[in-house]
Amino acid sequence: MTRAGYPDAPVPGAARFDAGGRPNPVVVPMVREGLGVVLELRPARVAPALAAWCNVVAHAAAQLGWVALPRSSRAPHILGLRPGPKLRCPADGQDLGAAGVVARLVSGEGLDYRVKVSARCGAMRVAPHVYNTEEDARRFLSALGRATALELEQLSRQGFHTTAARAKL
């Protein structure tokens, strides 16, 4: 088992490199076009641009109670956010959990933020694209704030109260 909780032993009979099927001649031209786009974007410019976007989001998400690894410990193109101390229940130490918030973000609930999110090992994975703008960051953070508040509201009806929520009671 890896540190992230994924099994690292191959499954007996697994054909890891089959990609679920046999070679498809249509894929090669698609890959060629995709690599052309990557070269047009200039890979040396992509990482710094995405790192700057992720840094802005990490800083603002901290104001909502989410915690990211320090810049030096994360990849430039992807951001992991975990519920921080403000989103923990002091009674049992359980945190809000990212899965419920991610489910709200993925379902949309009328929110348009143009960023891919998923839940991974108790964290929220935020994956921007090279076309994401500052406005997309603002929309995402607004959606994150709303989804976090809605999830806390639902959980509070089930008896889950965070440190921040208890201060308001």
N, C-alpha and C positions, 0 to 999 in steps of 0.2 A: 504494500500500500504506500503510495506517495504521501508526502507531507500534506498535500492538498486534499487527500482523501480519495484519490482515484486508484483503482487496482493497477499494478504495473506488470503483473504476470499475464502473458498471452492466454487467451481462451483456447483450449484444445480444438484444433481444426480450423482456427480462424485464418482467413486469408487476408492479412493486413493490407496488402498492396493491390488487391483486386478492385478497390473502390466500389465494392458492391456489384460488380459486373465485369463485363469484358470491354476491351478497348473500343472506343467510339470515335470514328474518324471526324465527326463534327466538332469534337472538343479541341482539336489541334488549332484550327483557324480561330476559334474563340479565345484560346490561350494567347495566341499571337497578337490579336487585337488588344486583349487586356494588358499584355506586357507593353504594347505600344503606348497605351494610356499612362501606364506607370512611368515609362521613360519620359513622356511629355511633361508629367508633373515634376520630374526631377527628384528622385528619392532623397537626395541630400537636403532638399527643402521641406519634405513632408514631415519628417520626425520633429524638427524644431517648431513647425507650425502647429502640429497636434499637441506637442508638449506644452506650448503656451496656452492653448485652449484648455487642456486638462488642468493646468495649474490654476487658471481662473475659476474653473468649476470646483476644483478641490477646496480652494479657499472659501468660496461662497457656500458650498455644501456644509462646511464646518459650522457656519452660522445656523444651519438647520439641524445640527446635531450629528452629522455624519463625519467619519474620520477616514482619511486617506493615508497611505504610507508617505513618508517624506519623499521629496522629489528624487533624491539620490538612490532610493530603493525601488523605484517603479519604472516601467517602460514608458517611453514618451508618447506612445500612440493609444494607450488604453488606461483606464482609471478604475481602481477598485475602491469602493466606498463601503465602510462598515458602520453599523449603528454605534455611536459614541456613548459616553457616560450619561449624557442628557436623555438618551433614549433607552435607558435601562430601568428595570423595576427594582427598587431598592429592597423590596421584601424578599425576593428570591434570586436576584442577580441576572435574571433573564433579560435579554434585550429585545427590542422591537422585532428584529429579524428582517432581513432584506427581501425575502420571498414575497411577502404580502404587498410591500410597496412596489416591487418590480411588477407583480401581477397587475396592480392598478395602472402603472405606467404603460405596460404592454397593451392592456385592454384599451388604452387611450383615454377613456372617459372625457372625450371632447378636447383632449390636449394635443397640440401639434408642436413637437419639439425636434423632429428630424435627427434623433440620435438613437443608436441601438443600445438597449439595456437588457441584461439578463441576470439571473441569480446564480451565483456560483459559490458553493461551500460557505454559506452564511453571509456572503458579501454581494454587493451589487456591482456588476461589471458594466462600465460605461464606455462605449466604443464610438468615438466621433469619427467623422470622415473628413477628407481634405476639403470638402465643399462647405463644412459647417462654419457658421459665422458667429459673431458676438451675439446677434439677435437669437440665434439658435441656442446659445448658452443661456441667455436670459429666459427663453421659453422653457428649456429643460429644467432650469432651477425653479421656475415658477411651478412647473408640473411636479417636480420632486417635493417642493414644500407642500403643495396641495395633497399629493398622494400620501406623504408622511402624516399629515394632519388627519386625513380620512382614516388611515390605518390605525393611528393612535386612538381616534374617536371610537372606532369599532372595537378595538381591544379593551378600551376602558369600560365599555359596557359588559365585558367579560371579566372584569376585576383587575386588569393589568393597568397599573398606574406608574408612570415614569417619575423620576425625580422632578423633572420640569413640570409635569402634570400635577404632582402633589403640591408644588409650590403655589399653583393656581387654585387649589381646592380650599 
